Amino acid sequence: QLQLVQSGGGLVQPGGSLRLSCVVSGFNMDNYAIGWFRQAPGKEREPVSCISRDSLDTFHSDSAKGRFTISRDNAKNTVYLQMNSLKPEDTAVYYCAADRQYRALVAGAASSWGQGTRVTVSS
Protein backbone atom coordinates (compact mmCIF):
# COMPACT_ATOMS: atom_id res chain seq x y z
CA GLN A 1 0.00 0.00 0.00
CA LEU A 2 1.44 3.33 -1.07
CA GLN A 3 1.52 5.84 1.79
CA LEU A 4 2.42 9.52 1.80
CA VAL A 5 3.18 11.33 5.05
CA GLN A 6 3.57 15.09 5.05
CA SER A 7 5.27 17.60 7.31
CA GLY A 8 6.50 21.19 7.29
CA GLY A 9 3.36 23.29 7.42
CA GLY A 10 2.71 26.10 9.83
CA LEU A 11 2.29 29.83 10.23
CA VAL A 12 4.53 32.22 8.35
CA GLN A 13 4.50 35.96 7.71
CA PRO A 14 4.01 37.36 4.21
CA GLY A 15 7.29 37.27 2.34
CA GLY A 16 8.56 34.34 4.37
CA SER A 17 9.42 30.80 3.36
CA LEU A 18 8.42 27.26 4.22
CA ARG A 19 9.50 23.86 3.00
CA LEU A 20 7.03 21.01 2.88
CA SER A 21 8.13 17.39 2.87
CA CYS A 22 6.37 14.25 1.73
CA VAL A 23 7.77 10.83 2.60
CA VAL A 24 6.56 7.99 0.41
CA SER A 25 6.53 4.39 1.57
CA GLY A 26 5.06 1.08 0.52
CA PHE A 27 6.34 1.10 -3.04
CA ASN A 28 9.38 2.31 -4.90
CA MET A 29 8.91 6.05 -5.38
CA ASP A 30 10.84 5.82 -8.64
CA ASN A 31 7.67 4.50 -10.27
CA TYR A 32 5.54 7.52 -9.38
CA ALA A 33 5.17 11.10 -10.39
CA ILE A 34 4.49 13.31 -7.37
CA GLY A 35 2.46 16.47 -7.10
CA TRP A 36 1.60 19.10 -4.56
CA PHE A 37 -1.98 20.32 -4.41
CA ARG A 38 -3.66 22.88 -2.26
CA GLN A 39 -7.19 23.70 -1.20
CA ALA A 40 -7.88 27.18 0.07
CA PRO A 41 -10.98 27.97 2.12
CA GLY A 42 -14.02 28.00 -0.12
CA LYS A 43 -12.07 26.89 -3.20
CA GLU A 44 -11.53 23.69 -5.13
CA ARG A 45 -8.35 21.68 -4.72
CA GLU A 46 -5.84 22.60 -7.40
CA PRO A 47 -2.44 21.34 -8.53
CA VAL A 48 0.39 23.64 -7.52
CA SER A 49 3.60 21.86 -8.48
CA CYS A 50 4.26 18.45 -10.02
CA ILE A 51 7.37 16.50 -10.88
CA SER A 52 7.85 13.46 -13.08
CA ARG A 53 9.45 10.27 -11.83
CA ASP A 54 12.77 11.13 -13.48
CA SER A 55 12.61 14.83 -12.49
CA LEU A 56 12.89 15.86 -16.13
CA ASP A 57 9.42 17.41 -16.24
CA THR A 58 7.94 19.86 -13.77
CA PHE A 59 4.74 21.83 -13.62
CA HIS A 60 3.93 24.95 -11.64
CA SER A 61 0.68 26.82 -11.53
CA ASP A 62 0.76 30.44 -12.60
CA SER A 63 0.65 31.46 -8.96
CA ALA A 64 3.57 29.22 -8.02
CA LYS A 65 5.90 30.08 -10.90
CA GLY A 66 8.96 31.93 -9.73
CA ARG A 67 8.20 31.35 -6.05
CA PHE A 68 7.82 27.59 -5.51
CA THR A 69 10.27 24.83 -6.32
CA ILE A 70 9.49 21.12 -6.34
CA SER A 71 12.23 18.55 -5.98
CA ARG A 72 12.57 14.88 -5.18
CA ASP A 73 15.18 12.65 -3.64
CA ASN A 74 14.30 9.14 -4.73
CA ALA A 75 16.99 7.61 -2.53
CA LYS A 76 15.29 9.13 0.52
CA ASN A 77 11.76 8.50 -0.78
CA THR A 78 11.03 12.17 -0.18
CA VAL A 79 9.57 15.01 -2.21
CA TYR A 80 9.89 18.65 -1.21
CA LEU A 81 8.07 21.85 -1.95
CA GLN A 82 10.13 24.95 -1.24
CA MET A 83 7.84 27.95 -0.97
CA ASN A 84 9.36 31.42 -1.01
CA SER A 85 7.88 34.91 -1.02
CA LEU A 86 4.70 33.60 0.50
CA LYS A 87 1.51 35.60 0.19
CA PRO A 88 -1.74 35.49 2.14
CA GLU A 89 -3.38 33.95 -0.93
CA ASP A 90 -1.12 30.91 -0.44
CA THR A 91 -3.00 30.05 2.74
CA ALA A 92 -4.44 26.57 2.24
CA VAL A 93 -4.22 22.94 3.17
CA TYR A 94 -1.47 21.41 1.07
CA TYR A 95 -1.50 17.79 -0.06
CA CYS A 96 1.12 15.67 -1.70
CA ALA A 97 -0.15 13.07 -4.12
CA ALA A 98 1.19 10.31 -6.33
CA ASP A 99 0.26 8.78 -9.63
CA ARG A 100 2.05 6.67 -12.17
CA GLN A 101 1.14 9.23 -14.82
CA TYR A 102 2.66 12.69 -14.58
CA ARG A 103 0.01 14.09 -16.91
CA ALA A 104 -2.72 12.88 -14.59
CA LEU A 105 -1.26 14.92 -11.72
CA VAL A 106 -1.04 18.03 -13.86
CA ALA A 107 -4.70 17.50 -14.75
CA GLY A 108 -5.63 17.31 -11.07
CA ALA A 109 -5.96 13.55 -10.55
CA ALA A 110 -3.99 11.18 -8.36
CA SER A 111 -4.12 7.59 -7.16
CA SER A 112 -2.82 8.23 -3.63
CA TRP A 113 -2.96 11.23 -1.32
CA GLY A 114 -1.17 12.45 1.75
CA GLN A 115 -3.00 13.54 4.87
CA GLY A 116 -2.60 17.26 4.20
CA THR A 117 -0.77 19.96 6.11
CA ARG A 118 -1.91 23.50 6.83
CA VAL A 119 -0.02 26.54 5.62
CA THR A 120 -1.15 29.90 6.96
CA VAL A 121 0.39 33.11 5.66
CA SER A 122 -0.56 36.02 7.85
CA SER A 123 0.95 39.02 9.57
Accessible surface in RSA format (square Angstrom, percent):
REM  Atomic radii and reference values for relative SASA: ProtOr
REM  Chains: A
REM  Algorithm: Lee & Richards
REM  Probe-radius: 1.40
REM  Slices: 20
REM RES _ NUM      All-atoms   Total-Side   Main-Chain    Non-polar    All polar
REM                ABS   REL    ABS   REL    ABS   REL    ABS   REL    ABS   REL
RES GLN A   1   162.06  90.6 123.12  90.0  38.94  92.7  48.10 102.4 113.96  86.4
RES LEU A   2    15.30   8.5   6.79   4.9   8.51  21.4   6.79   4.8   8.51  22.9
RES GLN A   3   101.69  56.9  98.07  71.7   3.62   8.6  22.11  47.1  79.58  60.4
RES LEU A   4    10.53   5.9   0.81   0.6   9.72  24.4   0.81   0.6   9.72  26.2
RES VAL A   5    89.06  58.6  86.82  78.6   2.24   5.4  86.82  75.4   2.24   6.1
RES GLN A   6     8.83   4.9   0.00   0.0   8.83  21.0   0.15   0.3   8.68   6.6
RES SER A   7    64.87  54.8  59.82  79.8   5.05  11.6  43.76  93.2  21.11  29.6
RES GLY A   8    34.08  42.0   0.00   N/A  34.08  42.0  22.35  61.3  11.73  26.3
RES GLY A   9    29.48  36.4   0.00   N/A  29.48  36.4   3.00   8.2  26.48  59.3
RES GLY A  10    31.10  38.4   0.00   N/A  31.10  38.4  30.57  83.9   0.53   1.2
RES LEU A  11   131.47  73.2  99.48  71.2  31.99  80.4  99.51  69.9  31.96  86.0
RES VAL A  12    22.14  14.6  16.90  15.3   5.24  12.6  22.14  19.2   0.00   0.0
RES GLN A  13   122.94  68.7 120.97  88.4   1.97   4.7  32.74  69.7  90.20  68.4
RES PRO A  14    59.36  43.3  37.18  33.9  22.17  80.6  37.59  31.0  21.76 135.3
RES GLY A  15    56.39  69.5   0.00   N/A  56.39  69.5  29.93  82.1  26.47  59.3
RES GLY A  16    22.94  28.3   0.00   N/A  22.94  28.3  22.01  60.4   0.93   2.1
RES SER A  17    58.05  49.1  38.20  51.0  19.85  45.7  22.35  47.6  35.70  50.0
RES LEU A  18    35.22  19.6  30.31  21.7   4.91  12.4  35.22  24.7   0.00   0.0
RES ARG A  19   131.64  55.3 116.38  59.3  15.27  36.3  24.48  33.5 107.17  64.9
RES LEU A  20     0.00   0.0   0.00   0.0   0.00   0.0   0.00   0.0   0.00   0.0
RES SER A  21    20.29  17.1  20.15  26.9   0.14   0.3   7.96  17.0  12.33  17.3
RES CYS A  22     0.00   0.0   0.00   0.0   0.00   0.0   0.00   0.0   0.00   0.0
RES VAL A  23    70.95  46.7  70.17  63.5   0.79   1.9  70.17  61.0   0.79   2.1
RES VAL A  24     1.39   0.9   0.00   0.0   1.39   3.3   0.00   0.0   1.39   3.8
RES SER A  25    51.98  43.9  47.66  63.6   4.32  10.0  40.19  85.6  11.80  16.5
RES GLY A  26    54.80  67.6   0.00   N/A  54.80  67.6  23.05  63.3  31.74  71.1
RES PHE A  27   103.60  51.8  88.24  54.7  15.36  40.0  97.55  59.1   6.05  17.3
RES ASN A  28    83.91  57.9  68.31  66.0  15.60  37.6  29.22  70.3  54.68  52.9
RES MET A  29     0.05   0.0   0.05   0.0   0.00   0.0   0.05   0.0   0.00   0.0
RES ASP A  30    57.52  40.3  56.25  56.0   1.27   3.0  17.47  41.1  40.05  39.9
RES ASN A  31    65.52  45.2  60.04  58.0   5.48  13.2   3.96   9.5  61.56  59.5
RES TYR A  32    17.62   8.2  17.62  10.0   0.00   0.0   5.54   4.2  12.08  14.9
RES ALA A  33     2.13   2.0   1.63   2.5   0.50   1.1   1.63   2.3   0.50   1.3
RES ILE A  34     0.00   0.0   0.00   0.0   0.00   0.0   0.00   0.0   0.00   0.0
RES GLY A  35     0.00   0.0   0.00   N/A   0.00   0.0   0.00   0.0   0.00   0.0
RES TRP A  36     0.00   0.0   0.00   0.0   0.00   0.0   0.00   0.0   0.00   0.0
RES PHE A  37     1.70   0.9   1.70   1.1   0.00   0.0   1.70   1.0   0.00   0.0
RES ARG A  38    14.59   6.1  14.32   7.3   0.27   0.6   0.95   1.3  13.64   8.3
RES GLN A  39    71.09  39.8  66.52  48.6   4.57  10.9  10.34  22.0  60.74  46.1
RES ALA A  40    17.16  15.8  14.05  21.7   3.11   7.1  14.31  20.2   2.84   7.5
RES PRO A  41   111.93  81.6  84.62  77.1  27.32  99.3  96.83  79.9  15.10  93.9
RES GLY A  42    91.68 113.1   0.00   N/A  91.68 113.1  44.71 122.7  46.98 105.2
RES LYS A  43   136.52  66.6 123.70  75.9  12.82  30.5  79.38  71.5  57.13  60.9
RES GLU A  44   151.09  86.7 141.78 107.3   9.31  22.2  61.16 118.3  89.93  73.4
RES ARG A  45    98.04  41.2  74.85  38.2  23.19  55.2  13.98  19.1  84.06  50.9
RES GLU A  46    73.64  42.3  73.12  55.3   0.52   1.2  21.03  40.7  52.61  43.0
RES PRO A  47    26.83  19.6  24.71  22.5   2.12   7.7  24.71  20.4   2.12  13.2
RES VAL A  48     0.34   0.2   0.34   0.3   0.00   0.0   0.34   0.3   0.00   0.0
RES SER A  49     0.00   0.0   0.00   0.0   0.00   0.0   0.00   0.0   0.00   0.0
RES CYS A  50     0.00   0.0   0.00   0.0   0.00   0.0   0.00   0.0   0.00   0.0
RES ILE A  51     5.15   2.9   5.15   3.8   0.00   0.0   5.15   3.7   0.00   0.0
RES SER A  52     7.98   6.7   7.98  10.7   0.00   0.0   7.98  17.0   0.00   0.0
RES ARG A  53   140.75  59.1 136.52  69.6   4.24  10.1  18.15  24.8 122.60  74.3
RES ASP A  54    78.96  55.3  54.87  54.6  24.09  57.0  34.44  81.0  44.52  44.4
RES SER A  55    53.52  45.2  36.08  48.2  17.44  40.2  26.94  57.4  26.58  37.2
RES LEU A  56   146.11  81.4 115.71  82.8  30.40  76.4 118.06  82.9  28.05  75.5
RES ASP A  57    76.39  53.5  73.54  73.2   2.85   6.7   9.11  21.4  67.28  67.1
RES THR A  58    72.29  51.4  43.29  43.9  29.00  69.1  16.56  22.2  55.73  84.3
RES PHE A  59    56.60  28.3  52.54  32.5   4.06  10.6  56.60  34.3   0.00   0.0
RES HIS A  60    38.22  20.9  32.98  22.9   5.24  13.4  22.16  22.8  16.06  18.7
RES SER A  61    18.76  15.9  15.89  21.2   2.87   6.6  17.70  37.7   1.07   1.5
RES ASP A  62   124.31  87.1 103.03 102.5  21.28  50.3  38.31  90.2  86.00  85.8
RES SER A  63    40.15  33.9  22.52  30.1  17.63  40.6  33.50  71.3   6.66   9.3
RES ALA A  64     0.57   0.5   0.39   0.6   0.18   0.4   0.57   0.8   0.00   0.0
RES LYS A  65   125.98  61.5 109.28  67.1  16.70  39.8  64.64  58.2  61.35  65.3
RES GLY A  66    88.12 108.7   0.00   N/A  88.12 108.7  44.30 121.6  43.82  98.1
RES ARG A  67    27.30  11.5  21.94  11.2   5.36  12.8  24.28  33.2   3.02   1.8
RES PHE A  68     7.30   3.7   0.00   0.0   7.30  19.0   0.00   0.0   7.30  20.9
RES THR A  69    77.79  55.3  76.42  77.5   1.37   3.3  48.93  65.7  28.86  43.6
RES ILE A  70     8.73   5.0   0.29   0.2   8.44  20.3   0.29   0.2   8.44  22.9
RES SER A  71    50.45  42.6  48.98  65.4   1.47   3.4  35.13  74.8  15.32  21.5
RES ARG A  72    28.06  11.8   1.78   0.9  26.28  62.6   2.65   3.6  25.41  15.4
RES ASP A  73    47.55  33.3  43.27  43.1   4.28  10.1  15.59  36.7  31.96  31.9
RES ASN A  74    49.35  34.0  37.94  36.7  11.41  27.5  17.58  42.3  31.77  30.7
RES ALA A  75    99.35  91.3  57.05  88.0  42.30  96.2  69.20  97.4  30.15  79.9
RES LYS A  76   136.37  66.5 118.34  72.6  18.03  42.9  73.08  65.8  63.29  67.4
RES ASN A  77    57.80  39.9  57.80  55.9   0.00   0.0   2.33   5.6  55.47  53.6
RES THR A  78    11.12   7.9  11.12  11.3   0.00   0.0   3.64   4.9   7.48  11.3
RES VAL A  79     0.00   0.0   0.00   0.0   0.00   0.0   0.00   0.0   0.00   0.0
RES TYR A  80    40.15  18.7  40.15  22.8   0.00   0.0  20.26  15.2  19.89  24.5
RES LEU A  81     0.00   0.0   0.00   0.0   0.00   0.0   0.00   0.0   0.00   0.0
RES GLN A  82    56.91  31.8  56.79  41.5   0.12   0.3  27.47  58.5  29.44  22.3
RES MET A  83     0.00   0.0   0.00   0.0   0.00   0.0   0.00   0.0   0.00   0.0
RES ASN A  84    58.94  40.6  58.94  57.0   0.00   0.0  15.75  37.9  43.19  41.7
RES SER A  85    60.75  51.3  56.61  75.5   4.14   9.5  20.25  43.1  40.49  56.7
RES LEU A  86     2.11   1.2   0.00   0.0   2.11   5.3   0.00   0.0   2.11   5.7
RES LYS A  87    89.93  43.9  89.40  54.9   0.53   1.3  44.96  40.5  44.97  47.9
RES PRO A  88    82.06  59.8  74.64  68.0   7.43  27.0  74.96  61.9   7.10  44.1
RES GLU A  89   106.02  60.9  83.26  63.0  22.75  54.2  39.42  76.3  66.59  54.4
RES ASP A  90     0.00   0.0   0.00   0.0   0.00   0.0   0.00   0.0   0.00   0.0
RES THR A  91    36.67  26.1  34.65  35.1   2.02   4.8  32.25  43.3   4.42   6.7
RES ALA A  92     5.74   5.3   0.22   0.3   5.52  12.5   5.14   7.2   0.60   1.6
RES VAL A  93    28.77  18.9  28.59  25.9   0.18   0.4  28.59  24.8   0.18   0.5
RES TYR A  94     0.00   0.0   0.00   0.0   0.00   0.0   0.00   0.0   0.00   0.0
RES TYR A  95    40.84  19.1  40.84  23.2   0.00   0.0  12.01   9.0  28.83  35.5
RES CYS A  96     0.00   0.0   0.00   0.0   0.00   0.0   0.00   0.0   0.00   0.0
RES ALA A  97     0.00   0.0   0.00   0.0   0.00   0.0   0.00   0.0   0.00   0.0
RES ALA A  98     0.01   0.0   0.00   0.0   0.01   0.0   0.00   0.0   0.01   0.0
RES ASP A  99    16.85  11.8  16.85  16.8   0.00   0.0   0.01   0.0  16.84  16.8
RES ARG A 100   146.70  61.6 127.29  64.9  19.41  46.2  55.02  75.2  91.68  55.6
RES GLN A 101   119.00  66.5 115.33  84.3   3.67   8.7  31.31  66.6  87.69  66.5
RES TYR A 102    46.89  21.9  41.89  23.8   5.00  13.0  35.91  27.0  10.98  13.5
RES ARG A 103   200.41  84.1 194.95  99.4   5.47  13.0  72.83  99.5 127.58  77.3
RES ALA A 104    22.30  20.5  14.12  21.8   8.17  18.6  21.62  30.4   0.68   1.8
RES LEU A 105     0.00   0.0   0.00   0.0   0.00   0.0   0.00   0.0   0.00   0.0
RES VAL A 106    48.23  31.7  39.15  35.4   9.08  21.9  39.15  34.0   9.08  24.6
RES ALA A 107    88.98  81.8  46.43  71.7  42.55  96.8  57.94  81.6  31.04  82.2
RES GLY A 108    33.17  40.9   0.00   N/A  33.17  40.9  10.54  28.9  22.63  50.7
RES ALA A 109    53.26  49.0  48.62  75.0   4.64  10.5  53.26  75.0   0.00   0.0
RES ALA A 110    22.72  20.9   0.00   0.0  22.72  51.7   0.96   1.3  21.77  57.7
RES SER A 111    86.15  72.8  48.60  64.9  37.56  86.5  32.05  68.2  54.11  75.8
RES SER A 112    19.79  16.7  14.90  19.9   4.89  11.3   8.95  19.1  10.84  15.2
RES TRP A 113    81.65  32.8  55.26  26.7  26.40  62.0  43.45  23.2  38.20  62.0
RES GLY A 114     8.04   9.9   0.00   N/A   8.04   9.9   0.82   2.3   7.22  16.2
RES GLN A 115   112.25  62.8  76.69  56.0  35.57  84.7  67.73 144.2  44.52  33.8
RES GLY A 116    13.19  16.3   0.00   N/A  13.19  16.3   1.08   3.0  12.10  27.1
RES THR A 117    21.17  15.1  15.73  15.9   5.45  13.0   8.09  10.9  13.09  19.8
RES ARG A 118   176.06  73.9 169.63  86.5   6.43  15.3  59.26  81.0 116.80  70.8
RES VAL A 119     0.95   0.6   0.00   0.0   0.95   2.3   0.00   0.0   0.95   2.6
RES THR A 120    53.46  38.0  53.37  54.1   0.09   0.2  30.72  41.3  22.74  34.4
RES VAL A 121     4.26   2.8   0.00   0.0   4.26  10.3   0.00   0.0   4.26  11.6
RES SER A 122    56.57  47.8  49.34  65.9   7.23  16.7  19.89  42.4  36.68  51.4
RES SER A 123   126.56 106.9  68.49  91.4  58.07 133.8  48.32 102.9  78.25 109.6
END  Absolute sums over single chains surface
CHAIN  1 A     6354.1       4930.1       1424.0       3083.5       3270.6
END  Absolute sums over all chains
TOTAL          6354.1       4930.1       1424.0       3083.5       3270.6
